Amino acid sequence: SNMVALKSNGTVWAWGSNVVGALGDGTTVSKSSPVQVGTATNWASVSASPNASVLATRSDGTLWGWGLNSSYQLGLGDTSTRTSPVQIGTATNWVQVSTGSLSGYGLRSDGTLWGWGANSNGQIGDGTVTDRRIPTQIGTASDWKQISGGQNNFVMGVKTGGTLWGWGFNASSQLGDGTTTTRFSPVQIGVSSNWKLVAAGSSHSMAITTAGTLWGWGSNTSGQLGDGS
């Protein structure tokens, strides 16, 4: 496995396994201590997949990716592995990015939601199970605030109005809609409008509200929901 970190000076560093270039240093040699990814000093956010691909944004709003690309998860239109950062498309208004297992998700400054890569469980959210080779807009909503891609083909998101949404694989009720039905496009979870932040795990989700309370749902086989059971 590999780790990626963002420093306060805008540099990105990585360490660990590098078999498919997930460290982004232009090699496939694993590193036991952090190495800088390229020379850029304007990285703004970074998200690493457990399957050795990385997505990141820069302060100029550009989107970048490196590492494993077997299912188009880098959004570059092909399946070639990249050992150093490559820009994804030409848009300059990306503000947030999140990796799934073999998919990627991003938000633009206009509040639109985009997805790409593997789509076997509808995790891209465009109503299909068709893999997407480049970033594809999900629906027409322009009020997305925050998203989190889960490891097991599902995604959770929060809109600016505080509503909670989920889509993709749902066998462990990780979407929180009271069912185990896979969803191929975003569905609202409950009726509350005070959600602040959501995090999708492997088969469970965690979220906090604007009141500061913590909530969890989905699989709890290892006590990951933290409710003592």
C-alpha positions as CSV (number, residue, x, y, z in Angstrom):
1,S,0.0,0.0,0.0
2,N,1.0,3.6,-0.4
3,M,0.6,6.9,1.4
4,V,0.3,10.4,0.1
5,A,0.5,13.7,2.0
6,L,0.1,17.4,1.3
7,K,2.4,19.9,3.1
8,S,1.4,23.4,4.0
9,N,3.9,24.7,1.4
10,G,1.8,23.2,-1.4
11,T,4.1,20.2,-2.0
12,V,2.9,16.6,-2.2
13,W,4.9,13.7,-0.8
14,A,4.4,9.9,-1.0
15,W,5.9,6.7,0.4
16,G,5.3,3.0,0.4
17,S,4.5,0.6,-2.4
18,N,5.3,2.0,-5.9
19,V,4.8,-1.1,-8.2
20,V,2.4,0.8,-10.5
21,G,3.8,4.3,-10.0
22,A,1.5,5.4,-7.2
23,L,4.2,7.5,-5.6
24,G,4.3,9.7,-8.7
25,D,8.1,10.2,-8.6
26,G,8.6,8.9,-12.1
27,T,9.8,5.4,-11.0
28,T,8.3,2.1,-9.8
29,V,10.7,1.8,-6.9
30,S,9.1,1.6,-3.5
31,K,10.2,4.1,-0.9
32,S,10.4,3.6,2.9
33,S,10.4,7.4,3.6
34,P,8.5,10.3,1.9
35,V,9.7,11.5,-1.5
36,Q,8.4,14.6,-3.2
37,V,6.0,14.2,-6.1
38,G,7.4,16.3,-8.9
39,T,8.4,19.9,-8.1
40,A,5.0,21.7,-8.1
41,T,4.3,23.9,-5.0
42,N,0.6,24.6,-5.7
43,W,-1.1,21.4,-4.8
44,A,-4.4,22.1,-3.0
45,S,-5.9,18.6,-2.3
46,V,-5.0,15.0,-2.8
47,S,-6.9,11.7,-2.6
48,A,-5.3,8.2,-2.7
49,S,-7.2,5.0,-3.6
50,P,-6.4,1.7,-1.8
51,N,-5.9,0.4,-5.3
52,A,-2.7,2.5,-6.0
53,S,-4.1,5.5,-8.0
54,V,-4.0,9.1,-6.9
55,L,-6.0,12.1,-7.8
56,A,-5.2,15.7,-6.9
57,T,-6.1,19.3,-7.5
58,R,-3.9,22.4,-7.8
59,S,-4.6,25.9,-6.6
60,D,-5.1,26.9,-10.2
61,G,-8.1,24.6,-10.4
62,T,-6.5,21.9,-12.5
63,L,-7.0,18.2,-12.0
64,W,-4.1,15.7,-12.0
65,G,-3.7,11.9,-11.6
66,W,-1.1,9.2,-11.4
67,G,-0.6,5.5,-10.6
68,L,-2.8,2.6,-11.6
69,N,-5.2,3.3,-14.5
70,S,-6.6,-0.1,-15.3
71,S,-10.3,1.0,-15.3
72,Y,-9.9,4.6,-16.6
73,Q,-9.8,5.8,-12.9
74,L,-7.4,8.6,-13.9
75,G,-9.9,10.0,-16.3
76,L,-7.4,10.3,-19.1
77,G,-9.3,8.3,-21.7
78,D,-6.9,5.3,-21.7
79,T,-5.8,2.5,-19.3
80,S,-2.1,3.3,-19.3
81,T,-0.4,3.5,-15.9
82,R,1.3,6.9,-15.1
83,T,4.3,7.1,-12.8
84,S,4.2,10.9,-12.5
85,P,1.4,13.4,-12.4
86,V,-0.6,14.0,-15.6
87,Q,-3.2,16.7,-16.1
88,I,-6.8,15.4,-16.5
89,G,-8.6,17.4,-19.2
90,T,-8.3,21.2,-19.4
91,A,-10.8,22.4,-16.9
92,T,-9.5,24.9,-14.4
93,N,-12.4,25.0,-11.9
94,W,-11.9,21.8,-9.9
95,V,-12.2,22.3,-6.2
96,Q,-12.4,18.8,-4.7
97,V,-11.5,15.3,-5.8
98,S,-12.1,11.9,-4.2
99,T,-11.0,8.4,-5.2
100,G,-13.1,5.3,-5.0
101,S,-11.7,1.8,-5.5
102,L,-11.4,2.0,-9.3
103,S,-13.2,5.3,-9.9
104,G,-12.7,9.0,-9.4
105,Y,-15.1,11.8,-8.5
106,G,-14.7,15.5,-8.5
107,L,-16.5,18.8,-7.8
108,R,-16.1,22.0,-9.8
109,S,-16.5,25.5,-8.4
110,D,-19.9,25.8,-10.2
111,G,-21.2,23.1,-7.8
112,T,-21.4,20.4,-10.5
113,L,-20.5,16.8,-9.8
114,W,-18.3,14.6,-12.1
115,G,-17.3,10.9,-12.2
116,W,-15.1,8.6,-14.2
117,G,-13.7,5.1,-14.2
118,A,-15.3,1.8,-13.3
119,N,-19.1,1.9,-13.0
120,S,-20.1,-1.8,-12.4
121,N,-22.3,-0.9,-9.5
122,G,-23.5,2.5,-10.7
123,Q,-20.9,4.2,-8.5
124,I,-20.4,7.0,-11.1
125,G,-24.0,7.9,-10.6
126,D,-25.0,8.6,-14.1
127,G,-27.8,6.1,-14.2
128,T,-25.8,3.5,-16.1
129,V,-23.3,0.7,-15.5
130,T,-21.1,1.9,-18.3
131,D,-17.5,2.7,-17.5
132,R,-16.5,6.3,-18.2
133,R,-13.1,7.1,-19.7
134,I,-13.1,10.8,-18.9
135,P,-14.8,13.0,-16.4
136,T,-18.6,12.8,-17.0
137,Q,-21.1,15.1,-15.4
138,I,-23.5,13.4,-13.0
139,G,-27.0,14.8,-13.3
140,T,-27.6,18.5,-13.7
141,A,-27.4,19.7,-10.1
142,S,-25.1,22.6,-9.3
143,D,-25.3,22.6,-5.5
144,W,-22.9,19.9,-4.5
145,K,-20.6,20.8,-1.6
146,Q,-18.6,17.7,-0.6
147,I,-18.2,14.1,-1.8
148,S,-16.4,11.0,-0.6
149,G,-15.8,7.9,-2.6
150,G,-16.0,4.5,-0.8
151,Q,-13.7,1.6,-1.3
152,N,-16.5,-0.7,-2.2
153,N,-18.1,1.0,-5.2
154,F,-20.3,3.6,-3.5
155,V,-20.2,7.3,-3.0
156,M,-21.7,9.7,-0.4
157,G,-22.2,13.4,-0.8
158,V,-23.5,16.5,0.8
159,K,-25.2,19.4,-1.0
160,T,-25.0,23.1,0.0
161,G,-28.4,23.0,1.5
162,G,-27.2,20.3,4.0
163,T,-29.0,17.3,2.4
164,L,-27.2,13.9,2.3
165,W,-27.0,11.8,-0.8
166,G,-25.7,8.4,-1.8
167,W,-25.3,6.1,-4.8
168,G,-23.7,2.9,-5.9
169,F,-23.3,-0.5,-4.2
170,N,-25.5,-0.9,-1.1
171,A,-25.4,-4.5,0.0
172,S,-24.4,-3.5,3.6
173,S,-26.8,-0.5,3.7
174,Q,-23.8,1.7,3.4
175,L,-25.9,4.3,1.6
176,G,-28.1,4.7,4.7
177,D,-31.4,4.8,2.8
178,G,-32.9,1.9,4.8
179,T,-32.4,-0.7,2.0
180,T,-29.8,-2.9,0.5
181,T,-30.7,-1.8,-3.0
182,T,-27.9,-0.6,-5.3
183,R,-28.5,2.9,-6.6
184,F,-27.4,4.0,-10.1
185,S,-27.8,7.7,-9.5
186,P,-27.8,9.9,-6.4
187,V,-30.7,9.4,-4.0
188,Q,-31.4,11.6,-1.0
189,I,-30.8,9.9,2.3
190,G,-33.4,10.8,4.9
191,V,-34.9,14.3,5.1
192,S,-32.5,16.1,7.3
193,S,-30.8,19.2,6.0
194,N,-28.2,19.7,8.7
195,W,-25.4,17.5,7.3
196,K,-22.0,19.0,7.2
197,L,-19.5,16.4,6.2
198,V,-19.7,12.7,5.1
199,A,-17.0,10.0,4.7
200,A,-17.5,6.8,2.8
201,G,-15.5,3.8,4.1
202,S,-15.4,0.3,2.7
203,S,-18.9,-0.8,3.5
204,H,-20.0,1.8,6.0
205,S,-20.3,5.6,6.2
206,M,-19.7,8.2,8.8
207,A,-21.0,11.8,8.9
208,I,-21.2,14.8,11.2
209,T,-24.0,17.4,11.4
210,T,-23.8,21.1,11.8
211,A,-24.8,20.5,15.4
212,G,-21.5,18.6,15.8
213,T,-23.1,15.1,16.3
214,L,-21.6,12.0,14.8
215,W,-23.5,9.4,12.8
216,G,-22.7,6.0,11.3
217,W,-24.4,3.4,9.2
218,G,-23.7,0.2,7.2
219,S,-21.4,-2.7,8.0
220,N,-20.2,-2.9,11.6
221,T,-18.4,-6.3,11.6
222,S,-15.3,-4.8,13.2
223,G,-17.0,-2.1,15.3
224,Q,-16.3,0.5,12.7
225,L,-19.5,2.4,13.6
226,G,-18.3,3.0,17.1
227,D,-21.6,2.4,18.8
228,G,-20.1,-0.3,21.2
229,S,-21.6,-3.2,19.2
